[in-house]
Amino acid sequence: MLSDVPQTTRSPAPDARRRTASEVRPRPRIHRAWIVAAVTFVTIIGGAAFNSLPGLLIDPLHAEFDWSRGEIGLAVSVDMALYGLTAPFAAALMDRFGIRRVVVVALSAVAAGALASVWMTAAWQLLIYWGVLVGLGSGSMAMAFSATVTNRWFVARRGLVTGILTAAGASGQLVFLPLCAWIVDRHGWRPASVTVALAALAVVPFVWLLMRDHPADVGLAPYGGEYADKPAPARGAASRTLRILFDAARTGPFWLLAGTFAICGASTNGLIRTHFVPSAHDHGMPITAAASLLAVIGIFDIIGTVFSGWLTDRFDARRLLAVYYALRGISLLFLPMLMAPTVHPPMVFFIVFYGLDWVATVPPTLALCREQYGEDSAIVFGWVLASHQVGAALVAFLGGVARDHFGSYDMVWYASGALCATAALMALVIRRSPAASVVL
């Protein structure tokens, strides 16, 4: 009988297994890459929620503890610096341990820092809880996280996805700024900090259940690409990250990208996000009104960043960067003349204009990193992002010192406008890689 005849079973060849995985699994209506991108979007919102608080808490902390704005700005600067310096190592850790594990730990760190700050009584505690814990946690979910997800899950529409994920930070600002401003105004700064901690914890289940490290984990090819086996975990994350930094630092484009992005961070997170609300309050504007203006920036930031991603897929990224920085610098030069106790049309125009330009620089910057550094682009972009946050940290601290010394923020606005003009010139001299020239 046939059943009595021994049969040998051969394991299919790797190519056969690959075909079987793609043929047996039905093609979903919505590619899993878009679900992963949606979870990434929500995660960045939850992790970025705490970044909405610095500008709202400068005056309350100054009033309650009599800490100088320079001391408070120092804690904010440590947070921003660690946010940037953590990003390249986080990208390497995601290669080693997986995206899910790294992001869950990062969200927990943000929640722990936010909750611990409720019981602080000294400025050094603000530095530890707000600066170190939140900086390390939020840095692990920075734009390098977006770059890793985009590089693994997408081949087509990378510019668009980068713009959407970059807009997640602005979406968090849009959601949490008005809410936290209302809580600070009615109930004090501590309930606002607790709210942000709970928001970070609420994202953890979504990450653990829906996030996957690689398309091969679910038997799929990346969106718009060919199926590829999941690579083995990369060991020596720290040494690899530093090696890539040393290699990139030998090239001119790295320093130009890092320099322009440092000015980007100085003129957004370090300047507007940290000092716009207290500056407007200096001119008699209520905190809730100033925070609402920042939330409006978040609305138009989403539009501008997604549109910038669409433009990046079609035009020279260097010229896009030059235009973005030039327009941003011009708008900052006019800002001191627009400050008033009430919101008037010229200020609304500035908010809309600045919102469209807020982080529109990210898609072309990431595209240039990908063009210049290929497979290492996520980690290189992490180091470029570190320069972004170092620039933000310097202005967050120096802006507070300037306010203490001069009694106003006017000098800070003018200096930042000049820096943006410098960034526009730097963007234009970034050379195009030979490979990109062939493709174009």
N, C-alpha and C positions, 0 to 999 in steps of 0.2 A: 504494500500500500504506500501511496505517496507520503502519508503521514509518518511512516516508519523510516523514510529515507532521511538521513541527517542532512541538514542544510547549513551552509556557511553564510554568515552575514558579514558583509563588508561595510565598513563605515564609509559614507560618501566622501568624495574629494572635497576640499575646501570650497571650490567653485560651485560644486553641486549643492553643498549646504547653503551657500549664499543665495543661489537661485531659489532653493526651496523656501528659505525664510521670506523672500519677497513675493513668491507665487502663492504660498499657502495662506499667508496673512492677507485678508481682504484690504483693499485700499480704503482708508476711512474718508468720509466726506470732508472732514476738517483734518488736515495734517497735524500730527501730534506736536510738530514744532511750534505751531501757533498756540497750543495749550501751554507748552513750556514757556513761551514768550509771555503769555498772559500771567502765569504764576510769577515769573520774574518781575513783571510790571507791578503786581500787587506787593511783592516782597520789597522792592525798592521804595514803594510808598510807605510801607510800615517801618522800614529801617530809617528812612529819611525824615520821619515825623519829628524826631528830636531836633533836627536842624532848623525847624520852624521857631524854636523857642529863644535862641540867643538874643535876637533883637527885642523880643518882648520882655525879657527878664533883666536887662541891664538896669533900667530905672527902678524896678521893685527891689532887686538885690542891693542896689546902692542905697535905697531908702531904708531898708530893714537892717542891714549889717554895716552900713557906712563904708563899704568897700569902694575904692576908687574905680573909675571906669577902666583905668589901665589894668588893675588887678583882675577885673572881670574879663576884660579883653584878652588877658594872658591865658586864662582857662579856655576861652573860645579858640584862641590861636593854637593851643596844644591839641584840642579836639580836631581842628582842621588839618594840622600838620600830620598827626597820626592817621587821620582818615586817608591822606594821600600816601604816606609811607607804608601803610599796611597793604594797600591795593596790589602792588606787584607780587608780594609774598602770598597774598590770598589767591591770586590767579594760579601760582605754582602749587599751592596747597590743594586747590580744586583739581588740578591734574593728578595729584598724589592720592587724595582721600575722597574725592568726589564732591560735586557741587552741593548736594543735599546736606551732607554732614557739616561742611564749612558754614553754610548759610544758617543752619539751625543754631549752631554755637554762636554765630555773630548776632543773631536776633536776641538770644538770651543775654549776651553781654550788654546790648543796648538797653534792654529792660532792666537789668541789674543796676546799671549806672543811673538810669532815670529814677528808679525807686530809691536808691541810696541817697540821692541828692536831697530828698525830702527831709532828711534828718541832719543835714550838714549845719555846722555853726561857725566854721572857719573857712577862710579863702583857700587854704591848701586842700580842704576836702572838695571844694568845687573843682579844683585842678585835677584831683584823682577821679572823682565820680563822673564829672561832666567832660573833663579833658581826656583822661586816659581810657576809661572803660567804654564810654560812648564813641570815642575816636577810633579805638580798635575795632569795635563791633560794626559801626557804620562803614569803616574803611574796607571791611571784608565784603561789603555789599555795594561797593562803589562801581564806577563805570567799567572797571576791569571785569567785574562779574557779568555785566551786560556784554562786554566784548567776548568773554568765554562762551556764553550761551549762543551769541550770534555766530561765532566761528564754527561751533560744533553742529548747530541745528539748521543753519541756513547756508545755502550757496547763492541762490537767487534772493533778491530783495534785501540784501544786507544793509544797504544804506537806509532804506525805509524802516527796517526793524531797529537799527541803531537809533534813529530819530525817535521812534516810539518809546523805546526803553529809556532813552535819555530824558524824555518828557515825564517819566514817572516821578522823578524828583520834584518837578514843578507841580505835578498832580498832588503829591503829598503836601506841598506848600499850600495848594489851593484848598485842600480838605481841612488841614489842621490849623492854618494860620488864623482864619476867622474864629474857629472854635476855641483855640487856645487864647486868643486875644479876649474873647468874651469871658472865658473862665478866669483869666488873670484879673480882668477888670471887676468881676463880680465876686470871685471867691479866693483870689490870691494865686500865687505862682505854684504852690505845692500841688493842688489838684490838677493843674495843667501838666505837671511833670508825671503824675500818676497816669493820666490819660494817655500820654505818649508811651509809657511803659506797657500799658495794656494793649495798645495798638500793635506794638512790636510782637508781643506774645500771641496775639490773635492770628498772626500770619503763619506761625510755626506749623500748624496742622496742614495747611495748604501746601507748604513746601515739602513736608515729609510724604504726603500722600500722592501728590501730582507731579512733582519735579523728578526728572530723570537725568542722569549724568551724560548720556550719549544716545544718539538715535539707535545704535545697535542694541541697546538694552531692551528695546521693544521691537526689534527686528525690522527697523525702517531705515531708509536712506534719508539723509538731510534734505530739507526742502529745496528742490531744484537741483539736486546732486545725485551721485551714484552711491549705492550701498558700500560701506566700508566697515571692516571689523573694528571693534573698540580697541584702542591701543592699550598696552599694558600700563599700569600706574607708573608715573614718572617719579623716580626716587631722587633724593637729594634736592628737595624743593628750594631750600634757601641758597645752596651753592649754585643751582641752575639759575635762579633769579639774579644773583649777583653776577654770574658769568655773562648773562644776556645784557645786563646793564653795562658791564665793562666793554663788551663787544659793540654795543650801540653807541657808547660814549666816544668811540673812535671815529664816528661819522658826524659830518656837519649837520645833516637834517635833524638828528636827535636833539642837538642843542637849540636849533631854531624852533622845533616843535615844543620843546620843554619851555623855552623862553616865552613864546607866544601864549602858551597855556598857563604859565605862571601869571601873566598879565590878565588872562581871562579870569582866573580865580580871584585875583586881587580886586577886579572891577565888578565881580558878582557876589560870591559868598562872603568875601572879606569886607566888601564895601557896602553894597546895597542890603544884603540879607542881614548883616550885623548892625549897621549904623543908620539905615534909612529911617527906621521907626524912632529912635531917640533924636535924630536930627530934626525930623518933622515935629516931634514933641517939643523941641527947643523953640520952634516957631509958633507954638500954641495949638498945634493939631492934636486932637485926642488920639490915644494909643490905638483904640479900636478902628478909627478912620484910617490911620497910617497902615495898620496891619491889613485892612481890607484892600488898600492899594497894592500891597505886596501880593495879596491873593489874586488880584487882577493880573499882575505880572505873570503869575502861574498859569492863568488861562491862556494868555497869548504866547507864553513860552511853549506850551504844548503845540499850538498851531505852528509857531516859527520853527521848532525843532523838527517836527515831522516834515514840514515843507523843506527844511534844509536837507534832511535825509533824501528826499526826492530829488532835490537839485544836485546832491553829491553823486547820485547815480548817473548824472547826465553832463556835469560841467567840471571844469578844473577846480579841484579842491583848494589849491593855493589862492586862486583869485577870489573864491568865495570867502575864505578866511580874511583876506585883505579888506574886502568890502564890509564884512561884519565888524571887524575891529575899528575901521575908520568911522562907521556910523555910530558905534557905541561911544567912541571918544568925543565926537561932536555933541552927542546928547548929554554927556556928563558935564561938559563945559557950561551948558545952559541951566543945569539943575539948581544951583544956588539962587538963581533969580526966580525960580518957580515955587520956592518954599513959602507957605502962607498958613494962617490958622485954619483955613477952610480949603476944601477941594474945589479947584476951579478948572476950566477946560484945558488950559495949557499943561497943567500937571497931569490930567487924564491922558492927553496926547503923549506926554513923556512916558507914562506908565505903559501905554499900549506899544509904543515904539521900542522901548527898552525890553519889554516882555518878548516881543518877536525876535529880539537879538540875544536874549539871555544866555542860553546854551546852544544856540544854533551853530556854535563853533565845534561842537563835539563830533557830529557825523563827518565833516571834512577832515578833522584832525585824526580821527580813527581810520579813515580811508587812507590818509597819507602814511600812517603807521603800518597799515596792512600792505600798502604798496611798497614801502621801503624794507620791511623786516619780515614779511611772509608769515611762516608758522609761529614765529616768536612775537608776533605783533601784539597779542593780548598782554604779554608780560611787559613789552616795551611801552605799550600804552599805559600800563599800570605805573611805570616810572614817570611817564609824561604827566599822568594824573597827579603823581606825587608833587611834581613841580607846581601844578595848578593849586594844590592845597597849601603848599609852602607859601606861595604868593598870597593866597587868601589869609593864611595865618599871620603873615607880616602886616597886612593892612588891617586885619581885625584888631591886632595889638596896637599898631602905630596910630590907627584912627582914633582909638580911645585916648591914647597919650596926647594926640594933637588936640582933641576936644578939651582935655584937662588943661592944656597949656594955652591954647588960643581962645578958648571960650566958644568956638563954633567949628563946624565941619567944612567950611568953604574951601580951605586950603587942600583938604583931602580930595574933594571933588575935582578941583583943577588939576592936581597932580595925576589923578587917575585918568583923566581925559588925555593928558600928554602921553602917558604910558600906552594907552590904546593906539594912539597914532604910531608909536614905535612898533607895536605888534603888527600893525598893518604892513609896514615896510619889511619887517622880518619875514612875514608870510610869503611875500612876493619873491624872495630870494631862495626859497627852499627848492632844491633841484629835483627834477623828476627822475625816477629810477629808469635805467635802460629798459627793463622788462616792461614797465608801464608805457614807455614810449612806443614799443613794438605793438602792444595791444591796441593803443589808441590809433 
